[in-house]
Amino acid sequence: MDSDFVNLTAENLFNEHLCCIIRSKKPHPGINAKRQWLSDRLTEGHVFRKLNAKATVFIEYAPLETAWVPIIGDNYYYLYCLWVSGSHKEKGYGKSLMAYCLADAKQKGKSGICMLGAKKQKSWLSDQSFVKTYGFEVVDTTDNGYELLALSFDGTTPKFAPNVKKQPIKNQELTIYYDMQCPYIYQSIEMIKQYCEMNDVPLSLIQVDTLQKAKELPCVFNNWAVFYKGVFETVNLLDVTYLKRILKK
């Protein structure tokens, strides 16, 4: 089954399908932004492995030291995303991708693998029930229900950066921290900007464009985080219905 997959490299990055569900014959700003973000990450050991097809079947992970998340630890991989959707489910692709990540981590002498989860599964986070079958356990938590899951090979564990636990921020307006890792982020930002302009909603968009900014964020983060009235709301991307629900608070 390994022959069914391909890893993105500097040579093939701008030609390969990026596995998102966005369907567009024209160049899509979100996909272009994702390619550019990845081109800067691949030299840092970032791995994007995908089914060799136009499908949403992929795994994306990176050394924790260079992962754009406010999580600290030594010699771990951080698992951003493991996704299998549509007709490709129940064919063993998820298990194959996880096996690859585990083998890669062990071959490189990593101490383990970690990922962001939650007490209640979030729609934009990887399936934590799946990774728990491999031995991932909760090693750190936040007061609002988010969890850090880890599979340790040597007994060491990572943890959320101290700044994650502070969470309230001074900004009272709708505030969104984001990077350009996910192709959906661009269109989400455009939708939110349009809605806020039409409804006179004050909006602060803060692009996380350096590793230092990511490590110092005041909340959990996988590539997106939303605050309103100074309070952290979600790592989920927003549609109009979800946005309205937040703004009613």
C-alpha positions as protocol buffer text, in pm:
chain_id: "A"
residue {
  index: 1
  type: MET
  ca { x: 0 y: 0 z: 0 }
}
residue {
  index: 2
  type: ASP
  ca { x: 296 y: 236 z: 53 }
}
residue {
  index: 3
  type: SER
  ca { x: 324 y: 272 z: -325 }
}
residue {
  index: 4
  type: ASP
  ca { x: -18 y: 440 z: -322 }
}
residue {
  index: 5
  type: PHE
  ca { x: 125 y: 741 z: -136 }
}
residue {
  index: 6
  type: VAL
  ca { x: 358 y: 1029 z: -214 }
}
residue {
  index: 7
  type: ASN
  ca { x: 541 y: 1276 z: 12 }
}
residue {
  index: 8
  type: LEU
  ca { x: 551 y: 1641 z: -86 }
}
residue {
  index: 9
  type: THR
  ca { x: 895 y: 1778 z: -168 }
}
residue {
  index: 10
  type: ALA
  ca { x: 1032 y: 2106 z: -297 }
}
residue {
  index: 11
  type: GLU
  ca { x: 1033 y: 1947 z: -643 }
}
residue {
  index: 12
  type: ASN
  ca { x: 672 y: 1827 z: -657 }
}
residue {
  index: 13
  type: LEU
  ca { x: 497 y: 2069 z: -417 }
}
residue {
  index: 14
  type: PHE
  ca { x: 357 y: 2302 z: -681 }
}
residue {
  index: 15
  type: ASN
  ca { x: 226 y: 2022 z: -900 }
}
residue {
  index: 16
  type: GLU
  ca { x: 64 y: 1784 z: -651 }
}
residue {
  index: 17
  type: HIS
  ca { x: -301 y: 1795 z: -545 }
}
residue {
  index: 18
  type: LEU
  ca { x: -313 y: 1907 z: -180 }
}
residue {
  index: 19
  type: CYS
  ca { x: -601 y: 1683 z: -71 }
}
residue {
  index: 20
  type: CYS
  ca { x: -834 y: 1958 z: 39 }
}
residue {
  index: 21
  type: ILE
  ca { x: -1204 y: 1933 z: -46 }
}
residue {
  index: 22
  type: ILE
  ca { x: -1192 y: 2264 z: -232 }
}
residue {
  index: 23
  type: ARG
  ca { x: -1274 y: 2198 z: -598 }
}
residue {
  index: 24
  type: SER
  ca { x: -1166 y: 2468 z: -839 }
}
residue {
  index: 25
  type: LYS
  ca { x: -1030 y: 2456 z: -1194 }
}
residue {
  index: 26
  type: LYS
  ca { x: -885 y: 2803 z: -1146 }
}
residue {
  index: 27
  type: PRO
  ca { x: -596 y: 2881 z: -907 }
}
residue {
  index: 28
  type: HIS
  ca { x: -744 y: 2907 z: -557 }
}
residue {
  index: 29
  type: PRO
  ca { x: -594 y: 3167 z: -319 }
}
residue {
  index: 30
  type: GLY
  ca { x: -625 y: 2931 z: -22 }
}
residue {
  index: 31
  type: ILE
  ca { x: -445 y: 2649 z: -198 }
}
residue {
  index: 32
  type: ASN
  ca { x: -175 y: 2883 z: -328 }
}
residue {
  index: 33
  type: ALA
  ca { x: -123 y: 3015 z: 27 }
}
residue {
  index: 34
  type: LYS
  ca { x: -98 y: 2658 z: 157 }
}
residue {
  index: 35
  type: ARG
  ca { x: 168 y: 2572 z: -102 }
}
residue {
  index: 36
  type: GLN
  ca { x: 373 y: 2877 z: -7 }
}
residue {
  index: 37
  type: TRP
  ca { x: 342 y: 2799 z: 365 }
}
residue {
  index: 38
  type: LEU
  ca { x: 455 y: 2442 z: 303 }
}
residue {
  index: 39
  type: SER
  ca { x: 747 y: 2548 z: 85 }
}
residue {
  index: 40
  type: ASP
  ca { x: 890 y: 2731 z: 386 }
}
residue {
  index: 41
  type: ARG
  ca { x: 825 y: 2438 z: 623 }
}
residue {
  index: 42
  type: LEU
  ca { x: 962 y: 2141 z: 426 }
}
residue {
  index: 43
  type: THR
  ca { x: 1322 y: 2242 z: 502 }
}
residue {
  index: 44
  type: GLU
  ca { x: 1235 y: 2222 z: 875 }
}
residue {
  index: 45
  type: GLY
  ca { x: 1144 y: 1854 z: 861 }
}
residue {
  index: 46
  type: HIS
  ca { x: 772 y: 1909 z: 800 }
}
residue {
  index: 47
  type: VAL
  ca { x: 607 y: 1603 z: 642 }
}
residue {
  index: 48
  type: PHE
  ca { x: 298 y: 1605 z: 419 }
}
residue {
  index: 49
  type: ARG
  ca { x: 217 y: 1254 z: 293 }
}
residue {
  index: 50
  type: LYS
  ca { x: -87 y: 1201 z: 71 }
}
residue {
  index: 51
  type: LEU
  ca { x: -266 y: 946 z: -136 }
}
residue {
  index: 52
  type: ASN
  ca { x: -140 y: 964 z: -493 }
}
residue {
  index: 53
  type: ALA
  ca { x: -481 y: 1076 z: -619 }
}
residue {
  index: 54
  type: LYS
  ca { x: -717 y: 1373 z: -613 }
}
residue {
  index: 55
  type: ALA
  ca { x: -853 y: 1274 z: -274 }
}
residue {
  index: 56
  type: THR
  ca { x: -872 y: 1396 z: 84 }
}
residue {
  index: 57
  type: VAL
  ca { x: -637 y: 1134 z: 229 }
}
residue {
  index: 58
  type: PHE
  ca { x: -326 y: 1267 z: 401 }
}
residue {
  index: 59
  type: ILE
  ca { x: -118 y: 1309 z: 714 }
}
residue {
  index: 60
  type: GLU
  ca { x: 72 y: 1623 z: 812 }
}
residue {
  index: 61
  type: TYR
  ca { x: 324 y: 1644 z: 1096 }
}
residue {
  index: 62
  type: ALA
  ca { x: 645 y: 1821 z: 1196 }
}
residue {
  index: 63
  type: PRO
  ca { x: 915 y: 1828 z: 1464 }
}
residue {
  index: 64
  type: LEU
  ca { x: 755 y: 1987 z: 1770 }
}
residue {
  index: 65
  type: GLU
  ca { x: 1041 y: 2234 z: 1799 }
}
residue {
  index: 66
  type: THR
  ca { x: 943 y: 2387 z: 1462 }
}
residue {
  index: 67
  type: ALA
  ca { x: 569 y: 2316 z: 1475 }
}
residue {
  index: 68
  type: TRP
  ca { x: 355 y: 2632 z: 1474 }
}
residue {
  index: 69
  type: VAL
  ca { x: 172 y: 2548 z: 1796 }
}
residue {
  index: 70
  type: PRO
  ca { x: 211 y: 2673 z: 2158 }
}
residue {
  index: 71
  type: ILE
  ca { x: 328 y: 2332 z: 2278 }
}
residue {
  index: 72
  type: ILE
  ca { x: 671 y: 2261 z: 2422 }
}
residue {
  index: 73
  type: GLY
  ca { x: 867 y: 1940 z: 2452 }
}
residue {
  index: 74
  type: ASP
  ca { x: 1187 y: 1775 z: 2341 }
}
residue {
  index: 75
  type: ASN
  ca { x: 1232 y: 1549 z: 2041 }
}
residue {
  index: 76
  type: TYR
  ca { x: 863 y: 1496 z: 1961 }
}
residue {
  index: 77
  type: TYR
  ca { x: 666 y: 1503 z: 1639 }
}
residue {
  index: 78
  type: TYR
  ca { x: 351 y: 1715 z: 1636 }
}
residue {
  index: 79
  type: LEU
  ca { x: 63 y: 1571 z: 1435 }
}
residue {
  index: 80
  type: TYR
  ca { x: -130 y: 1857 z: 1274 }
}
residue {
  index: 81
  type: CYS
  ca { x: -376 y: 1655 z: 1074 }
}
residue {
  index: 82
  type: LEU
  ca { x: -466 y: 1299 z: 974 }
}
residue {
  index: 83
  type: TRP
  ca { x: -761 y: 1293 z: 737 }
}
residue {
  index: 84
  type: VAL
  ca { x: -945 y: 1035 z: 530 }
}
residue {
  index: 85
  type: SER
  ca { x: -1280 y: 1133 z: 384 }
}
residue {
  index: 86
  type: GLY
  ca { x: -1555 y: 1025 z: 148 }
}
residue {
  index: 87
  type: SER
  ca { x: -1535 y: 701 z: -44 }
}
residue {
  index: 88
  type: HIS
  ca { x: -1178 y: 645 z: 75 }
}
residue {
  index: 89
  type: LYS
  ca { x: -1285 y: 561 z: 429 }
}
residue {
  index: 90
  type: GLU
  ca { x: -1270 y: 202 z: 558 }
}
residue {
  index: 91
  type: LYS
  ca { x: -990 y: 107 z: 319 }
}
residue {
  index: 92
  type: GLY
  ca { x: -701 y: 110 z: 565 }
}
residue {
  index: 93
  type: TYR
  ca { x: -555 y: 440 z: 448 }
}
residue {
  index: 94
  type: GLY
  ca { x: -568 y: 600 z: 793 }
}
residue {
  index: 95
  type: LYS
  ca { x: -386 y: 303 z: 946 }
}
residue {
  index: 96
  type: SER
  ca { x: -126 y: 312 z: 670 }
}
residue {
  index: 97
  type: LEU
  ca { x: -60 y: 684 z: 722 }
}
residue {
  index: 98
  type: MET
  ca { x: -33 y: 643 z: 1099 }
}
residue {
  index: 99
  type: ALA
  ca { x: 201 y: 346 z: 1057 }
}
residue {
  index: 100
  type: TYR
  ca { x: 423 y: 560 z: 838 }
}
residue {
  index: 101
  type: CYS
  ca { x: 435 y: 840 z: 1096 }
}
residue {
  index: 102
  type: LEU
  ca { x: 514 y: 596 z: 1378 }
}
residue {
  index: 103
  type: ALA
  ca { x: 789 y: 427 z: 1177 }
}
residue {
  index: 104
  type: ASP
  ca { x: 935 y: 764 z: 1077 }
}
residue {
  index: 105
  type: ALA
  ca { x: 938 y: 883 z: 1440 }
}
residue {
  index: 106
  type: LYS
  ca { x: 1108 y: 567 z: 1563 }
}
residue {
  index: 107
  type: GLN
  ca { x: 1359 y: 563 z: 1277 }
}
residue {
  index: 108
  type: LYS
  ca { x: 1459 y: 920 z: 1360 }
}
residue {
  index: 109
  type: GLY
  ca { x: 1487 y: 843 z: 1731 }
}
residue {
  index: 110
  type: LYS
  ca { x: 1197 y: 1064 z: 1837 }
}
residue {
  index: 111
  type: SER
  ca { x: 1066 y: 1053 z: 2194 }
}
residue {
  index: 112
  type: GLY
  ca { x: 707 y: 1034 z: 2075 }
}
residue {
  index: 113
  type: ILE
  ca { x: 421 y: 1196 z: 1886 }
}
residue {
  index: 114
  type: CYS
  ca { x: 163 y: 1445 z: 2013 }
}
residue {
  index: 115
  type: MET
  ca { x: -148 y: 1621 z: 1885 }
}
residue {
  index: 116
  type: LEU
  ca { x: -422 y: 1861 z: 1994 }
}
residue {
  index: 117
  type: GLY
  ca { x: -750 y: 1708 z: 2110 }
}
residue {
  index: 118
  type: ALA
  ca { x: -1050 y: 1792 z: 2325 }
}
residue {
  index: 119
  type: LYS
  ca { x: -1281 y: 1627 z: 2575 }
}
residue {
  index: 120
  type: LYS
  ca { x: -1550 y: 1659 z: 2309 }
}
residue {
  index: 121
  type: GLN
  ca { x: -1425 y: 1590 z: 1956 }
}
residue {
  index: 122
  type: LYS
  ca { x: -1390 y: 1911 z: 1751 }
}
residue {
  index: 123
  type: SER
  ca { x: -1477 y: 1907 z: 1382 }
}
residue {
  index: 124
  type: TRP
  ca { x: -1148 y: 2064 z: 1271 }
}
residue {
  index: 125
  type: LEU
  ca { x: -922 y: 1837 z: 1479 }
}
residue {
  index: 126
  type: SER
  ca { x: -804 y: 1486 z: 1390 }
}
residue {
  index: 127
  type: ASP
  ca { x: -1001 y: 1191 z: 1529 }
}
residue {
  index: 128
  type: GLN
  ca { x: -866 y: 1138 z: 1879 }
}
residue {
  index: 129
  type: SER
  ca { x: -1053 y: 810 z: 1929 }
}
residue {
  index: 130
  type: PHE
  ca { x: -852 y: 672 z: 1638 }
}
residue {
  index: 131
  type: VAL
  ca { x: -512 y: 774 z: 1776 }
}
residue {
  index: 132
  type: LYS
  ca { x: -602 y: 647 z: 2123 }
}
residue {
  index: 133
  type: THR
  ca { x: -614 y: 296 z: 1976 }
}
residue {
  index: 134
  type: TYR
  ca { x: -239 y: 340 z: 1919 }
}
residue {
  index: 135
  type: GLY
  ca { x: -177 y: 432 z: 2283 }
}
residue {
  index: 136
  type: PHE
  ca { x: -207 y: 811 z: 2274 }
}
residue {
  index: 137
  type: GLU
  ca { x: -298 y: 943 z: 2619 }
}
residue {
  index: 138
  type: VAL
  ca { x: -397 y: 1281 z: 2763 }
}
residue {
  index: 139
  type: VAL
  ca { x: -83 y: 1446 z: 2908 }
}
residue {
  index: 140
  type: ASP
  ca { x: -204 y: 1805 z: 2958 }
}
residue {
  index: 141
  type: THR
  ca { x: -534 y: 1994 z: 2963 }
}
residue {
  index: 142
  type: THR
  ca { x: -681 y: 2344 z: 2958 }
}
residue {
  index: 143
  type: ASP
  ca { x: -967 y: 2472 z: 3170 }
}
residue {
  index: 144
  type: ASN
  ca { x: -1199 y: 2493 z: 2870 }
}
residue {
  index: 145
  type: GLY
  ca { x: -1181 y: 2133 z: 2758 }
}
residue {
  index: 146
  type: TYR
  ca { x: -885 y: 2108 z: 2523 }
}
residue {
  index: 147
  type: GLU
  ca { x: -633 y: 1829 z: 2569 }
}
residue {
  index: 148
  type: LEU
  ca { x: -282 y: 1745 z: 2460 }
}
residue {
  index: 149
  type: LEU
  ca { x: -257 y: 1382 z: 2353 }
}
residue {
  index: 150
  type: ALA
  ca { x: 77 y: 1206 z: 2333 }
}
residue {
  index: 151
  type: LEU
  ca { x: 225 y: 868 z: 2253 }
}
residue {
  index: 152
  type: SER
  ca { x: 554 y: 851 z: 2441 }
}
residue {
  index: 153
  type: PHE
  ca { x: 831 y: 608 z: 2345 }
}
residue {
  index: 154
  type: ASP
  ca { x: 1062 y: 693 z: 2636 }
}
residue {
  index: 155
  type: GLY
  ca { x: 842 y: 813 z: 2923 }
}
residue {
  index: 156
  type: THR
  ca { x: 886 y: 1186 z: 2854 }
}
residue {
  index: 157
  type: THR
  ca { x: 585 y: 1403 z: 2773 }
}
residue {
  index: 158
  type: PRO
  ca { x: 527 y: 1743 z: 2609 }
}
residue {
  index: 159
  type: LYS
  ca { x: 299 y: 2011 z: 2754 }
}
residue {
  index: 160
  type: PHE
  ca { x: 110 y: 2323 z: 2662 }
}
residue {
  index: 161
  type: ALA
  ca { x: 321 y: 2639 z: 2684 }
}
residue {
  index: 162
  type: PRO
  ca { x: 239 y: 2838 z: 3003 }
}
residue {
  index: 163
  type: ASN
  ca { x: 87 y: 3120 z: 2795 }
}
residue {
  index: 164
  type: VAL
  ca { x: -187 y: 2883 z: 2672 }
}
residue {
  index: 165
  type: LYS
  ca { x: -335 y: 2859 z: 3020 }
}
residue {
  index: 166
  type: LYS
  ca { x: -378 y: 3240 z: 3050 }
}
residue {
  index: 167
  type: GLN
  ca { x: -619 y: 3264 z: 2754 }
}
residue {
  index: 168
  type: PRO
  ca { x: -812 y: 3591 z: 2825 }
}
residue {
  index: 169
  type: ILE
  ca { x: -682 y: 3877 z: 2609 }
}
residue {
  index: 170
  type: LYS
  ca { x: -727 y: 4254 z: 2629 }
}
residue {
  index: 171
  type: ASN
  ca { x: -904 y: 4284 z: 2293 }
}
residue {
  index: 172
  type: GLN
  ca { x: -1281 y: 4282 z: 2343 }
}
residue {
  index: 173
  type: GLU
  ca { x: -1368 y: 4278 z: 1974 }
}
residue {
  index: 174
  type: LEU
  ca { x: -1387 y: 3964 z: 1761 }
}
residue {
  index: 175
  type: THR
  ca { x: -1023 y: 3857 z: 1739 }
}
residue {
  index: 176
  type: ILE
  ca { x: -889 y: 3578 z: 1521 }
}
residue {
  index: 177
  type: TYR
  ca { x: -537 y: 3438 z: 1520 }
}
residue {
  index: 178
  type: TYR
  ca { x: -458 y: 3243 z: 1204 }
}
residue {
  index: 179
  type: ASP
  ca { x: -184 y: 3116 z: 979 }
}
residue {
  index: 180
  type: MET
  ca { x: -210 y: 3000 z: 617 }
}
residue {
  index: 181
  type: GLN
  ca { x: -156 y: 2629 z: 669 }
}
residue {
  index: 182
  type: CYS
  ca { x: -512 y: 2521 z: 588 }
}
residue {
  index: 183
  type: PRO
  ca { x: -657 y: 2601 z: 242 }
}
residue {
  index: 184
  type: TYR
  ca { x: -993 y: 2683 z: 402 }
}
residue {
  index: 185
  type: ILE
  ca { x: -851 y: 2967 z: 610 }
}
residue {
  index: 186
  type: TYR
  ca { x: -838 y: 3215 z: 323 }
}
residue {
  index: 187
  type: GLN
  ca { x: -1208 y: 3180 z: 237 }
}
residue {
  index: 188
  type: SER
  ca { x: -1306 y: 3180 z: 605 }
}
residue {
  index: 189
  type: ILE
  ca { x: -1122 y: 3508 z: 657 }
}
residue {
  index: 190
  type: GLU
  ca { x: -1288 y: 3661 z: 351 }
}
residue {
  index: 191
  type: MET
  ca { x: -1634 y: 3552 z: 469 }
}
residue {
  index: 192
  type: ILE
  ca { x: -1578 y: 3691 z: 818 }
}
residue {
  index: 193
  type: LYS
  ca { x: -1443 y: 4022 z: 687 }
}
residue {
  index: 194
  type: GLN
  ca { x: -1745 y: 4063 z: 459 }
}
residue {
  index: 195
  type: TYR
  ca { x: -1993 y: 3980 z: 735 }
}
residue {
  index: 196
  type: CYS
  ca { x: -1828 y: 4213 z: 987 }
}
residue {
  index: 197
  type: GLU
  ca { x: -1813 y: 4500 z: 737 }
}
residue {
  index: 198
  type: MET
  ca { x: -2180 y: 4459 z: 645 }
}
residue {
  index: 199
  type: ASN
  ca { x: -2290 y: 4438 z: 1010 }
}
residue {
  index: 200
  type: ASP
  ca { x: -2051 y: 4693 z: 1165 }
}
residue {
  index: 201
  type: VAL
  ca { x: -1881 y: 4432 z: 1381 }
}
residue {
  index: 202
  type: PRO
  ca { x: -1534 y: 4538 z: 1502 }
}
residue {
  index: 203
  type: LEU
  ca { x: -1279 y: 4278 z: 1389 }
}
residue {
  index: 204
  type: SER
  ca { x: -912 y: 4216 z: 1463 }
}
residue {
  index: 205
  type: LEU
  ca { x: -730 y: 3967 z: 1240 }
}
residue {
  index: 206
  type: ILE
  ca { x: -385 y: 3864 z: 1360 }
}
residue {
  index: 207
  type: GLN
  ca { x: -178 y: 3658 z: 1118 }
}
residue {
  index: 208
  type: VAL
  ca { x: 61 y: 3420 z: 1290 }
}
residue {
  index: 209
  type: ASP
  ca { x: 350 y: 3442 z: 1047 }
}
residue {
  index: 210
  type: THR
  ca { x: 649 y: 3334 z: 1256 }
}
residue {
  index: 211
  type: LEU
  ca { x: 731 y: 3038 z: 1476 }
}
residue {
  index: 212
  type: GLN
  ca { x: 787 y: 3269 z: 1774 }
}
residue {
  index: 213
  type: LYS
  ca { x: 436 y: 3416 z: 1742 }
}
residue {
  index: 214
  type: ALA
  ca { x: 289 y: 3066 z: 1730 }
}
residue {
  index: 215
  type: LYS
  ca { x: 474 y: 2949 z: 2039 }
}
residue {
  index: 216
  type: GLU
  ca { x: 365 y: 3260 z: 2234 }
}
residue {
  index: 217
  type: LEU
  ca { x: -8 y: 3247 z: 2154 }
}
residue {
  index: 218
  type: PRO
  ca { x: -249 y: 3290 z: 2450 }
}
residue {
  index: 219
  type: CYS
  ca { x: -455 y: 2982 z: 2360 }
}
residue {
  index: 220
  type: VAL
  ca { x: -448 y: 2639 z: 2197 }
}
residue {
  index: 221
  type: PHE
  ca { x: -389 y: 2662 z: 1823 }
}
residue {
  index: 222
  type: ASN
  ca { x: -369 y: 2422 z: 1531 }
}
residue {
  index: 223
  type: ASN
  ca { x: -375 y: 2701 z: 1267 }
}
residue {
  index: 224
  type: TRP
  ca { x: -677 y: 2904 z: 1387 }
}
residue {
  index: 225
  type: ALA
  ca { x: -812 y: 3048 z: 1715 }
}
residue {
  index: 226
  type: VAL
  ca { x: -1109 y: 3276 z: 1787 }
}
residue {
  index: 227
  type: PHE
  ca { x: -1165 y: 3519 z: 2079 }
}
residue {
  index: 228
  type: TYR
  ca { x: -1466 y: 3736 z: 2155 }
}
residue {
  index: 229
  type: LYS
  ca { x: -1497 y: 3985 z: 2443 }
}
residue {
  index: 230
  type: GLY
  ca { x: -1150 y: 3876 z: 2550 }
}
residue {
  index: 231
  type: VAL
  ca { x: -1256 y: 3514 z: 2592 }
}
residue {
  index: 232
  type: PHE
  ca { x: -1124 y: 3223 z: 2387 }
}
residue {
  index: 233
  type: GLU
  ca { x: -1401 y: 3056 z: 2186 }
}
residue {
  index: 234
  type: THR
  ca { x: -1274 y: 2787 z: 1949 }
}
residue {
  index: 235
  type: VAL
  ca { x: -1010 y: 2642 z: 1716 }
}
residue {
  index: 236
  type: ASN
  ca { x: -1289 y: 2558 z: 1469 }
}
residue {
  index: 237
  type: LEU
  ca { x: -1314 y: 2750 z: 1144 }
}
residue {
  index: 238
  type: LEU
  ca { x: -1632 y: 2956 z: 1133 }
}
residue {
  index: 239
  type: ASP
  ca { x: -1932 y: 2962 z: 906 }
}
residue {
  index: 240
  type: VAL
  ca { x: -2190 y: 3242 z: 928 }
}
residue {
  index: 241
  type: THR
  ca { x: -2415 y: 3047 z: 1166 }
}
residue {
  index: 242
  type: TYR
  ca { x: -2130 y: 2975 z: 1407 }
}
residue {
  index: 243
  type: LEU
  ca { x: -2010 y: 3336 z: 1384 }
}
residue {
  index: 244
  type: LYS
  ca { x: -2357 y: 3470 z: 1468 }
}
residue {
  index: 245
  type: ARG
  ca { x: -2378 y: 3238 z: 1767 }
}
residue {
  index: 246
  type: ILE
  ca { x: -2049 y: 3372 z: 1904 }
}
residue {
  index: 247
  type: LEU
  ca { x: -2148 y: 3736 z: 1848 }
}
residue {
  index: 248
  type: LYS
  ca { x: -2472 y: 3690 z: 2047 }
}
residue {
  index: 249
  type: LYS
  ca { x: -2273 y: 3629 z: 2365 }
}
